[in-house]
Amino acid sequence: MIVVFERDLRLVDHEALAAAAGCGPVFPVFILDAPLAASLGSAQKWWLHHSLSALNADLADQGGRLLLVSADDRADAIIDLAERTGLSHVAWTRRHGVRGRDDDARLSGKLEAAGLTASLHAGQLLHRPDGVRTGAGGFFKVYTPFWRAIIERIADAPPLPAPVSLRFAAAPDGESLESWALLPRTPDWAGGLAAEWTPGEAGAHERLSAFLDRALMGYGEDRNRPDLPSTSRLSPHIAFGEISPRQVVAAAMKRRTSRNGADLDVFLKEIVWREFAYHLLVNADDLANANFNRSFDAFPWAEDEARFKAWTRGLTGYPIVDAGMRELWTTGWMHNRVRMIVASFLCKHLLIDWRRGERWFWDTLVDADPASNAASWQWVAGSGADAAPYFRIFNPVLQGEKFDPEGTYVRRHVPELAGLPAQFIHKPWAAPSQIRQQAGLRLGANYPHPIIDHAEGRARALSAYQTLREAS
Ligand SMILES: Cc1cc2nc3c(=O)[nH]c(=O)nc-3n(C[C@H](O)[C@H](O)[C@H](O)COP(=O)(O)OP(=O)(O)OC[C@H]3O[C@@H](n4cnc5c(N)ncnc54)[C@H](O)[C@@H]3O)c2cc1C
């Protein structure tokens, strides 16, 4: 049986692979079709390269290998492979992303028209995102009732046991991973990513164990602290399917004790936010492009190239914002609390359309996810389902002081400010000149003045929001 991998780059808890293994020799293939190639951001390409390499090594340990095929059309590539191998059954993990549901339906149709058997399996989510309905039969627009509906069924989705050993069908020659040129070359900006991450199934399980051993206890409180190693950092592994959400949930639930129950529930709630994002993605028109709340179509976004550029480069003059944007650039990841702060700063202080931020994140995040990214940006912007109200505008200084009290996070990512005492680290302009001098800080020279005054940005955002209310 041909098993087509995509965002399920693992061997364990892989329903399509387990079904194939139960029927005879398997033939694992990854197809880089034109839509997939066009949709990958730069950081995801880096991850994909290493994840494919890890999956191939895991298959090689069992005597197999992953065939790599690039093609304009996925169905044509599979039909061609079926002809060359004599295999007539094709299995893959059901997709739910932007290209997901319709593409799967089209693909199954084409394969079946060519005389092949197609079987789709669960694996990307805990539950089918279109399978949960409100009492009235609609979809959930508010998180808490969705969570209640899901949590009741969370134990219904246990992971599969480890698969029996695999037998492989003889494979024709494929393409080399290097020929896909997924890694950055000139310049090679990926050094920070390589230092931070180990893509692949083994790396995913190491992250999970480290989190459960060290950070689950206290997660409820600490997960908002970017200065602490307080969250799992599983998001890119989950996004690439190197570990399934049900494996994560099952492993976490096994660790429940009388002392960590509240922390565990908060962690499960975060996993379910991802499910909610997919629930919205499959029920909304076009989550990454269209305002979920259509009254935001009239929002007076500003065109401000210079400030957008300053934001992307971590040069806004607000230390917590700049630390976040630089963490993103260097490691391909950003702490959730800081994602909320930088996103709020872009949409509210700078009045820049959330879609520009979403695109930037898409290109730079290793965990870029069509559902979570779009839903979260809309949530912060105020245009989303169950969104933060537009008039709730984060003060980047107070947020920094609250969640990075010693300035450890800022010092890690913004070395120009490293010499400032904690008292001024989130507002360097307030430091007396002697302290700035001692810290080697020259505002306007080696670190910018704030690109917008907080009070001014806040007032401008509120008045923009007011025009929206008057228009509706
Ligand atoms: C503007 C913005 C953009 C975002 N873009 C993405 C994205 O492209 N991809 C992505 O995976 N997450 C995104 N998130 C959600 C969240 O920031 C990350 O999932 C989280 O920071 C990942 O770190 P972690 O694995 O340590 O999370 P943990 O706190 O350890 O949580 C465990 C897992 O739960 C899921 N999760 C946690 N929080 C959320 C959330 N708010 N929404 C959806 N899933 C969540 C993730 O899969 C995460 O790995 C975004 C948030 C914001 C505010």
The ligand as a MOL file (V3000), in Angstrom:
LIG
                    3D

  0  0  0     0  0            999 V3000
M  V30 BEGIN CTAB
M  V30 COUNTS 53 58 0 0 0
M  V30 BEGIN ATOM
M  V30 1 C -0.6600 36.2100 16.9050 0
M  V30 2 C -0.5070 34.7410 17.2190 0
M  V30 3 C -0.1370 33.8530 16.2170 0
M  V30 4 C -0.0100 32.4810 16.5040 0
M  V30 5 N 0.3630 31.6340 15.4910 0
M  V30 6 C 0.4700 30.3010 15.7510 0
M  V30 7 C 0.8470 29.3960 14.7340 0
M  V30 8 O 1.0580 29.7550 13.5750 0
M  V30 9 N 0.9910 28.0890 15.0630 0
M  V30 10 C 0.7510 27.6250 16.3360 0
M  V30 11 O 0.9090 26.4220 16.5830 0
M  V30 12 N 0.3540 28.4650 17.3010 0
M  V30 13 C 0.2040 29.7850 17.0600 0
M  V30 14 N -0.1720 30.6340 18.0680 0
M  V30 15 C -0.5980 30.0670 19.3620 0
M  V30 16 C 0.4960 29.9300 20.4290 0
M  V30 17 O 1.2140 31.1220 20.5400 0
M  V30 18 C 1.4650 28.7910 20.1540 0
M  V30 19 O 0.7700 27.6070 19.8540 0
M  V30 20 C 2.3430 28.5380 21.3810 0
M  V30 21 O 3.0530 29.6970 21.7120 0
M  V30 22 C 3.2970 27.4100 21.0910 0
M  V30 23 O 4.2020 27.2460 22.1380 0
M  V30 24 P 4.2140 25.9200 23.0040 0
M  V30 25 O 4.2600 24.7430 22.1000 0
M  V30 26 O 5.3030 26.0570 23.9950 0
M  V30 27 O 2.7970 25.9900 23.6850 0
M  V30 28 P 2.2130 25.2870 24.9910 0
M  V30 29 O 1.7980 26.3680 25.9080 0
M  V30 30 O 3.1400 24.2740 25.5210 0
M  V30 31 O 0.8830 24.6060 24.4620 0
M  V30 32 C 0.8480 23.2630 23.9590 0
M  V30 33 C 0.3000 23.2440 22.5520 0
M  V30 34 O -1.0410 23.7380 22.5250 0
M  V30 35 C -1.2750 24.4390 21.3040 0
M  V30 36 N -1.5580 25.8440 21.6470 0
M  V30 37 C -1.1390 26.5350 22.7310 0
M  V30 38 N -1.6760 27.7820 22.7390 0
M  V30 39 C -2.4280 27.8700 21.6210 0
M  V30 40 C -3.2370 28.9020 21.0610 0
M  V30 41 N -3.3990 30.0860 21.6650 0
M  V30 42 N -3.8530 28.6640 19.8860 0
M  V30 43 C -3.7360 27.4760 19.2570 0
M  V30 44 N -2.9840 26.4410 19.7490 0
M  V30 45 C -2.3490 26.6480 20.9090 0
M  V30 46 C 0.0080 24.3560 20.4870 0
M  V30 47 O -0.0840 23.2690 19.5870 0
M  V30 48 C 1.0550 24.1130 21.5740 0
M  V30 49 O 2.2090 23.4480 21.0680 0
M  V30 50 C -0.2890 32.0120 17.8130 0
M  V30 51 C -0.6510 32.9220 18.8030 0
M  V30 52 C -0.7580 34.2660 18.5180 0
M  V30 53 C -1.1650 35.2200 19.6120 0
M  V30 END ATOM
M  V30 BEGIN BOND
M  V30 1 1 1 2
M  V30 2 1 2 3
M  V30 3 2 2 52
M  V30 4 2 3 4
M  V30 5 1 4 5
M  V30 6 1 4 50
M  V30 7 2 5 6
M  V30 8 1 6 7
M  V30 9 1 6 13
M  V30 10 2 7 8
M  V30 11 1 7 9
M  V30 12 1 9 10
M  V30 13 2 10 11
M  V30 14 1 10 12
M  V30 15 2 12 13
M  V30 16 1 13 14
M  V30 17 1 14 15
M  V30 18 1 14 50
M  V30 19 1 15 16
M  V30 20 1 16 17
M  V30 21 1 16 18
M  V30 22 1 18 19
M  V30 23 1 18 20
M  V30 24 1 20 21
M  V30 25 1 20 22
M  V30 26 1 22 23
M  V30 27 1 23 24
M  V30 28 2 24 25
M  V30 29 1 24 26
M  V30 30 1 24 27
M  V30 31 1 27 28
M  V30 32 2 28 29
M  V30 33 1 28 30
M  V30 34 1 28 31
M  V30 35 1 31 32
M  V30 36 1 32 33
M  V30 37 1 33 34
M  V30 38 1 33 48
M  V30 39 1 34 35
M  V30 40 1 35 36
M  V30 41 1 35 46
M  V30 42 1 36 37
M  V30 43 1 36 45
M  V30 44 2 37 38
M  V30 45 1 38 39
M  V30 46 1 39 40
M  V30 47 2 39 45
M  V30 48 1 40 41
M  V30 49 2 40 42
M  V30 50 1 42 43
M  V30 51 2 43 44
M  V30 52 1 44 45
M  V30 53 1 46 47
M  V30 54 1 46 48
M  V30 55 1 48 49
M  V30 56 2 50 51
M  V30 57 1 51 52
M  V30 58 1 52 53
M  V30 END BOND
M  V30 END CTAB
M  END
